[in-house]
């Protein structure tokens, strides 16, 4: 948990992309309790960024397929 609450501006939107496997399970780069107390919004770990990444990958795939068909 590298990012602490005092690193974050009040009301900021924090997207925690970092993941580390520990004995306690999957953890992000943010100290969840400290950052959540300051931030306006924050992605959960696990389950926050993964679904968003999948959507963006699908959008890119559809765009590439469309461009390939139009040739």
N, CA, C and O atoms as CSV, one atom per row, in Angstrom:
chain,resi,resn,atom,element,x,y,z
A,1,UNK,N,N,0.850,-1.180,0.000
A,1,UNK,CA,C,0.000,0.000,0.000
A,1,UNK,C,C,0.885,1.229,0.000
A,1,UNK,O,O,1.238,1.783,1.041
A,2,UNK,N,N,1.221,1.623,-1.192
A,2,UNK,CA,C,2.199,2.674,-1.379
A,2,UNK,C,C,1.580,4.066,-1.285
A,2,UNK,O,O,2.204,4.971,-0.732
A,3,UNK,N,N,0.370,4.262,-1.810
A,3,UNK,CA,C,-0.256,5.588,-1.841
A,3,UNK,C,C,-1.042,5.798,-0.554
A,3,UNK,O,O,-1.948,5.027,-0.237
A,4,UNK,N,N,-0.693,6.834,0.175
A,4,UNK,CA,C,-1.327,7.124,1.457
A,4,UNK,C,C,-2.348,8.249,1.294
A,4,UNK,O,O,-2.354,8.946,0.280
A,5,UNK,N,N,-3.197,8.419,2.283
A,5,UNK,CA,C,-4.248,9.421,2.235
A,5,UNK,C,C,-3.751,10.849,2.089
A,5,UNK,O,O,-4.408,11.669,1.448
A,6,UNK,N,N,-2.599,11.158,2.677
A,6,UNK,CA,C,-2.095,12.529,2.592
A,6,UNK,C,C,-1.472,12.846,1.229
A,6,UNK,O,O,-1.042,13.977,1.002
A,7,UNK,N,N,-1.417,11.883,0.332
A,7,UNK,CA,C,-0.940,12.106,-1.029
A,7,UNK,C,C,-2.068,12.552,-1.958
A,7,UNK,O,O,-1.817,12.986,-3.082
A,8,UNK,N,N,-3.304,12.442,-1.490
A,8,UNK,CA,C,-4.481,12.629,-2.342
A,8,UNK,C,C,-5.172,13.951,-2.017
A,8,UNK,O,O,-5.347,14.299,-0.849
A,9,UNK,N,N,-5.568,14.690,-3.072
A,9,UNK,CA,C,-6.323,15.917,-2.860
A,9,UNK,C,C,-7.749,15.565,-2.434
A,9,UNK,O,O,-8.314,14.586,-2.922
A,10,UNK,N,N,-8.326,16.342,-1.542
A,10,UNK,CA,C,-9.715,16.085,-1.134
A,10,UNK,C,C,-10.651,16.104,-2.349
A,10,UNK,O,O,-10.604,17.012,-3.178
A,11,UNK,N,N,-11.490,15.088,-2.425
A,11,UNK,CA,C,-12.468,14.985,-3.497
A,11,UNK,C,C,-11.943,14.383,-4.790
A,11,UNK,O,O,-12.696,14.258,-5.756
A,12,UNK,N,N,-10.668,14.007,-4.833
A,12,UNK,CA,C,-10.072,13.456,-6.056
A,12,UNK,C,C,-10.709,12.117,-6.419
A,12,UNK,O,O,-11.230,11.404,-5.561
A,13,UNK,N,N,-10.655,11.794,-7.710
A,13,UNK,CA,C,-11.079,10.477,-8.182
A,13,UNK,C,C,-9.813,9.640,-8.316
A,13,UNK,O,O,-8.900,10.000,-9.059
A,14,UNK,N,N,-9.761,8.531,-7.598
A,14,UNK,CA,C,-8.561,7.694,-7.559
A,14,UNK,C,C,-8.860,6.367,-8.266
A,14,UNK,O,O,-9.772,5.634,-7.885
A,15,UNK,N,N,-8.071,6.080,-9.299
A,15,UNK,CA,C,-8.178,4.815,-10.030
A,15,UNK,C,C,-6.942,3.998,-9.663
A,15,UNK,O,O,-5.826,4.320,-10.070
A,16,UNK,N,N,-7.158,2.949,-8.896
A,16,UNK,CA,C,-6.064,2.120,-8.399
A,16,UNK,C,C,-5.834,0.963,-9.374
A,16,UNK,O,O,-6.563,-0.029,-9.348
A,17,UNK,N,N,-4.817,1.092,-10.235
A,17,UNK,CA,C,-4.487,0.063,-11.218
A,17,UNK,C,C,-3.546,-0.989,-10.657
A,17,UNK,O,O,-3.441,-2.079,-11.219
A,18,UNK,N,N,-2.869,-0.692,-9.578
A,18,UNK,CA,C,-1.870,-1.609,-9.048
A,18,UNK,C,C,-2.492,-2.814,-8.383
A,18,UNK,O,O,-3.512,-2.702,-7.702
A,19,UNK,N,N,-1.877,-3.970,-8.580
A,19,UNK,CA,C,-2.334,-5.177,-7.892
A,19,UNK,C,C,-1.133,-5.958,-7.392
A,19,UNK,O,O,-0.140,-6.132,-8.098
A,20,UNK,N,N,-1.246,-6.416,-6.175
A,20,UNK,CA,C,-0.220,-7.229,-5.551
A,20,UNK,C,C,-0.907,-8.359,-4.805
A,20,UNK,O,O,-1.854,-8.131,-4.052
A,21,UNK,N,N,-0.428,-9.579,-5.016
A,21,UNK,CA,C,-0.963,-10.721,-4.285
A,21,UNK,C,C,-0.218,-10.855,-2.966
A,21,UNK,O,O,1.010,-10.935,-2.938
A,22,UNK,N,N,-0.980,-10.878,-1.870
A,22,UNK,CA,C,-0.392,-11.035,-0.536
A,22,UNK,C,C,-1.036,-12.232,0.149
A,22,UNK,O,O,-1.951,-12.849,-0.396
A,23,UNK,N,N,-0.563,-12.555,1.328
A,23,UNK,CA,C,-1.184,-13.636,2.101
A,23,UNK,C,C,-2.630,-13.312,2.462
A,23,UNK,O,O,-3.432,-14.215,2.701
A,24,UNK,N,N,-2.963,-12.014,2.500
A,24,UNK,CA,C,-4.323,-11.572,2.824
A,24,UNK,C,C,-5.203,-11.436,1.587
A,24,UNK,O,O,-6.369,-11.060,1.707
A,25,UNK,N,N,-4.673,-11.732,0.401
A,25,UNK,CA,C,-5.442,-11.627,-0.836
A,25,UNK,C,C,-4.883,-10.560,-1.750
A,25,UNK,O,O,-3.751,-10.108,-1.579
A,26,UNK,N,N,-5.687,-10.162,-2.722
A,26,UNK,CA,C,-5.273,-9.168,-3.717
A,26,UNK,C,C,-5.388,-7.771,-3.127
A,26,UNK,O,O,-6.420,-7.411,-2.561
A,27,UNK,N,N,-4.329,-6.989,-3.261
A,27,UNK,CA,C,-4.285,-5.619,-2.741
A,27,UNK,C,C,-3.907,-4.657,-3.861
A,27,UNK,O,O,-3.233,-5.039,-4.817
A,28,UNK,N,N,-4.341,-3.416,-3.736
A,28,UNK,CA,C,-3.967,-2.373,-4.691
A,28,UNK,C,C,-2.792,-1.567,-4.163
A,28,UNK,O,O,-2.204,-1.894,-3.132
A,29,UNK,N,N,-2.460,-0.498,-4.896
A,29,UNK,CA,C,-1.356,0.375,-4.491
A,29,UNK,C,C,-1.777,1.396,-3.442
A,29,UNK,O,O,-0.920,2.008,-2.804
A,30,UNK,N,N,-3.071,1.590,-3.254
A,30,UNK,CA,C,-3.574,2.581,-2.306
A,30,UNK,C,C,-3.909,1.952,-0.960
A,30,UNK,O,O,-4.392,0.822,-0.887
A,31,UNK,N,N,-3.647,2.697,0.088
A,31,UNK,CA,C,-4.112,2.315,1.412
A,31,UNK,C,C,-5.608,2.653,1.425
A,31,UNK,O,O,-5.992,3.811,1.589
A,32,UNK,N,N,-6.440,1.624,1.248
A,32,UNK,CA,C,-7.870,1.810,1.004
A,32,UNK,C,C,-8.552,2.712,2.032
A,32,UNK,O,O,-9.269,3.637,1.649
A,33,UNK,N,N,-8.352,2.471,3.295
A,33,UNK,CA,C,-9.047,3.244,4.335
A,33,UNK,C,C,-8.630,4.709,4.321
A,33,UNK,O,O,-9.480,5.597,4.380
A,34,UNK,N,N,-7.320,4.968,4.243
A,34,UNK,CA,C,-6.834,6.351,4.261
A,34,UNK,C,C,-7.270,7.129,3.021
A,34,UNK,O,O,-7.750,8.258,3.126
A,35,UNK,N,N,-7.102,6.519,1.852
A,35,UNK,CA,C,-7.423,7.206,0.604
A,35,UNK,C,C,-8.932,7.417,0.484
A,35,UNK,O,O,-9.372,8.482,0.049
A,36,UNK,N,N,-9.719,6.428,0.859
A,36,UNK,CA,C,-11.179,6.544,0.785
A,36,UNK,C,C,-11.699,7.667,1.681
A,36,UNK,O,O,-12.723,8.276,1.373
A,37,UNK,N,N,-11.009,7.946,2.778
A,37,UNK,CA,C,-11.428,9.016,3.681
A,37,UNK,C,C,-11.233,10.401,3.069
A,37,UNK,O,O,-11.885,11.359,3.486
A,38,UNK,N,N,-10.334,10.516,2.075
A,38,UNK,CA,C,-10.017,11.801,1.461
A,38,UNK,C,C,-10.630,11.933,0.069
A,38,UNK,O,O,-11.138,12.995,-0.291
A,39,UNK,N,N,-10.583,10.872,-0.698
A,39,UNK,CA,C,-11.007,10.909,-2.097
A,39,UNK,C,C,-12.529,11.026,-2.222
A,39,UNK,O,O,-13.278,10.612,-1.337
A,40,UNK,N,N,-12.961,11.603,-3.351
A,40,UNK,CA,C,-14.388,11.674,-3.645
A,40,UNK,C,C,-14.906,10.339,-4.142
A,40,UNK,O,O,-16.017,9.931,-3.805
A,41,UNK,N,N,-14.098,9.660,-4.947
A,41,UNK,CA,C,-14.422,8.335,-5.468
A,41,UNK,C,C,-13.138,7.538,-5.597
A,41,UNK,O,O,-12.048,8.093,-5.739
A,42,UNK,N,N,-13.295,6.204,-5.542
A,42,UNK,CA,C,-12.123,5.343,-5.612
A,42,UNK,C,C,-12.519,3.984,-6.154
A,42,UNK,O,O,-13.543,3.432,-5.751
A,43,UNK,N,N,-11.719,3.432,-7.068
A,43,UNK,CA,C,-12.016,2.100,-7.578
A,43,UNK,C,C,-11.638,1.060,-6.533
A,43,UNK,O,O,-10.619,1.194,-5.856
A,44,UNK,N,N,-12.462,0.024,-6.403
A,44,UNK,CA,C,-12.122,-1.039,-5.454
A,44,UNK,C,C,-11.063,-1.975,-6.036
A,44,UNK,O,O,-10.902,-2.063,-7.254
A,45,UNK,N,N,-10.359,-2.658,-5.174
A,45,UNK,CA,C,-9.429,-3.718,-5.564
A,45,UNK,C,C,-9.755,-4.901,-4.678
A,45,UNK,O,O,-9.707,-4.773,-3.455
A,46,UNK,N,N,-10.084,-6.048,-5.248
A,46,UNK,CA,C,-10.216,-6.347,-6.680
A,46,UNK,C,C,-11.578,-5.906,-7.220
A,46,UNK,O,O,-12.480,-5.548,-6.462
A,47,UNK,N,N,-11.701,-5.941,-8.535
A,47,UNK,CA,C,-12.988,-5.714,-9.193
A,47,UNK,C,C,-13.241,-4.323,-9.709
A,47,UNK,O,O,-14.334,-4.062,-10.212
A,48,UNK,N,N,-12.294,-3.415,-9.613
A,48,UNK,CA,C,-12.544,-2.047,-10.050
A,48,UNK,C,C,-12.168,-1.767,-11.484
A,48,UNK,O,O,-13.004,-1.320,-12.269
A,49,UNK,N,N,-10.933,-2.021,-11.838
A,49,UNK,CA,C,-10.431,-1.638,-13.144
A,49,UNK,C,C,-10.591,-2.756,-14.169
A,49,UNK,O,O,-10.695,-2.473,-15.363
A,50,UNK,N,N,-10.613,-3.986,-13.752
A,50,UNK,CA,C,-10.716,-5.116,-14.682
A,50,UNK,C,C,-11.893,-5.015,-15.642
A,50,UNK,O,O,-11.692,-5.140,-16.850
A,51,UNK,N,N,-13.113,-4.795,-15.157
A,51,UNK,CA,C,-14.248,-4.675,-16.073
A,51,UNK,C,C,-14.109,-3.502,-17.044
A,51,UNK,O,O,-14.502,-3.618,-18.204
A,52,UNK,N,N,-13.562,-2.388,-16.595
A,52,UNK,CA,C,-13.362,-1.228,-17.465
A,52,UNK,C,C,-12.343,-1.562,-18.556
A,52,UNK,O,O,-12.527,-1.183,-19.713
A,53,UNK,N,N,-11.283,-2.262,-18.196
A,53,UNK,CA,C,-10.278,-2.668,-19.172
A,53,UNK,C,C,-10.896,-3.578,-20.227
A,53,UNK,O,O,-10.606,-3.428,-21.414
A,54,UNK,N,N,-11.742,-4.517,-19.813
A,54,UNK,CA,C,-12.403,-5.418,-20.763
A,54,UNK,C,C,-13.281,-4.651,-21.747
A,54,UNK,O,O,-13.293,-4.966,-22.937
A,55,UNK,N,N,-14.006,-3.661,-21.271
A,55,UNK,CA,C,-14.862,-2.865,-22.153
A,55,UNK,C,C,-14.028,-2.121,-23.189
A,55,UNK,O,O,-14.378,-2.110,-24.369
A,56,UNK,N,N,-12.939,-1.505,-22.769
A,56,UNK,CA,C,-12.080,-0.761,-23.692
A,56,UNK,C,C,-11.456,-1.711,-24.723
A,56,UNK,O,O,-11.364,-1.367,-25.902
A,57,UNK,N,N,-11.030,-2.896,-24.289
A,57,UNK,CA,C,-10.479,-3.866,-25.236
A,57,UNK,C,C,-11.519,-4.279,-26.273
A,57,UNK,O,O,-11.190,-4.405,-27.453
A,58,UNK,N,N,-12.761,-4.490,-25.859
A,58,UNK,CA,C,-13.825,-4.853,-26.795
A,58,UNK,C,C,-14.109,-3.714,-27.766
A,58,UNK,O,O,-14.330,-3.960,-28.952
A,59,UNK,N,N,-14.109,-2.473,-27.286
A,59,UNK,CA,C,-14.303,-1.329,-28.174
A,59,UNK,C,C,-13.205,-1.278,-29.237
A,59,UNK,O,O,-13.484,-1.053,-30.415
A,60,UNK,N,N,-11.975,-1.485,-28.820
A,60,UNK,CA,C,-10.858,-1.471,-29.764
A,60,UNK,C,C,-10.960,-2.614,-30.768
A,60,UNK,O,O,-10.664,-2.434,-31.949
A,61,UNK,N,N,-11.377,-3.787,-30.303
A,61,UNK,CA,C,-11.547,-4.931,-31.193
A,61,UNK,C,C,-12.619,-4.657,-32.247
A,61,UNK,O,O,-12.418,-4.942,-33.427
A,62,UNK,N,N,-13.752,-4.108,-31.823
A,62,UNK,CA,C,-14.825,-3.790,-32.768
A,62,UNK,C,C,-14.389,-2.718,-33.767
A,62,UNK,O,O,-14.714,-2.800,-34.952
A,63,UNK,N,N,-13.668,-1.734,-33.298
A,63,UNK,CA,C,-13.171,-0.682,-34.196
A,63,UNK,C,C,-12.204,-1.278,-35.222
A,63,UNK,O,O,-12.276,-0.945,-36.405
A,64,UNK,N,N,-11.308,-2.147,-34.781
A,64,UNK,CA,C,-10.352,-2.772,-35.696
A,64,UNK,C,C,-11.063,-3.660,-36.712
A,64,UNK,O,O,-10.701,-3.674,-37.888
A,65,UNK,N,N,-12.066,-4.396,-36.264
A,65,UNK,CA,C,-12.824,-5.261,-37.176
A,65,UNK,C,C,-13.569,-4.436,-38.215
A,65,UNK,O,O,-13.602,-4.798,-39.391
A,66,UNK,N,N,-14.163,-3.336,-37.788
A,66,UNK,CA,C,-14.879,-2.448,-38.710
A,66,UNK,C,C,-13.918,-1.886,-39.759
A,66,UNK,O,O,-14.232,-1.873,-40.949
A,67,UNK,N,N,-12.775,-1.432,-39.327
A,67,UNK,CA,C,-11.780,-0.889,-40.262
A,67,UNK,C,C,-11.273,-1.966,-41.219
A,67,UNK,O,O,-11.019,-1.680,-42.389
A,68,UNK,N,N,-11.124,-3.194,-40.739
A,68,UNK,CA,C,-10.644,-4.292,-41.586
A,68,UNK,C,C,-11.670,-4.631,-42.665
A,68,UNK,O,O,-11.294,-4.924,-43.799
A,69,UNK,N,N,-12.951,-4.596,-42.332
A,69,UNK,CA,C,-14.020,-4.911,-43.288
A,69,UNK,C,C,-14.130,-3.812,-44.337
A,69,UNK,O,O,-14.322,-4.093,-45.520
A,70,UNK,N,N,-14.007,-2.561,-43.902
A,70,UNK,CA,C,-14.104,-1.428,-44.841
A,70,UNK,C,C,-12.897,-1.390,-45.782
A,70,UNK,O,O,-12.969,-0.856,-46.889
A,71,UNK,N,N,-11.773,-1.977,-45.307
A,71,UNK,CA,C,-10.551,-2.114,-46.059
A,71,UNK,C,C,-10.084,-0.960,-46.763
A,71,UNK,O,O,-9.046,-1.016,-47.422
